[in-house]
C-alpha cells in the first residue's frame, strides 16, 4: 500500500502481479491471466519461453495467448534471427489505464487522489530539502547517512517515482473525463434509440 492510500480513497488501478511469489497468483489467476499480466509489465521485448517461465504457464498456452494478443493489436512482435520477441503496445496500455481510471473512479475521487499525491510529495520535499526524487537520489552518496536512513530514502524514492507516474495518469484522466462521459452518453442514447 502506498503511503497516501492511508489518507484518502484508493483510486482503482489495473491489476499487477503479486509480489509474494508465483504460488499466490497461481491460486488467484488463470494461466492466460498470468500471461497477460506478465506481458503488460514487460520493459523490453521477450521470447515465448521467457514469458512462459515468468507466468508459470505451459509453452503451448503461452504461445496461443501471445498470438491472440497480437491478433487483437494488444501486443507487438519482432523477429530477431530465428526468435520471435514480444512487447506490449505501450500507447494502448496507457490509454487503457486512463480509461480504467475514468470508468472505475468518480471525478472527485481522482481529484482527492491527486491532492493526496501532491501533499505527500510536498512533505518529502520539505523533509529532505529537495525538489525532485532525482535530487533525493543524489543524496544517497552522502557518506554521513546510516544504513537505516539510506533504506528510508531509497523507499521514498520508489514511492515518489510511483507518485509521479500516478499523477501524470490521473491528470490525463481528469483532462479526458468529460469527453469520455460524453462519448458514453452518446453510446447509451444510440442504444436506447435502437431498442425503442
SULFENTA-V373771 format. One record per run of one state. SS is the DSSP state (hx for helix, st for strand, lp for the rest). FROM is the first residue (numbers start at 0). TO is the last residue. If there is no record, write none. Layout:
SS,FROM,TO ; SS,FROM,TO
This chain:
lp,0,1 ; hx,2,5 ; lp,6,20 ; hx,21,27 ; lp,28,29 ; hx,30,39 ; lp,40,44 ; st,45,46 ; hx,47,54 ; lp,55,57 ; hx,58,70 ; lp,71,73 ; st,74,79 ; lp,80,81 ; st,82,87 ; lp,88,88 ; hx,89,103 ; lp,104,105 ; hx,106,127 ; lp,128,131 ; hx,132,140 ; lp,141,145 ; hx,146,194 ; lp,195,195
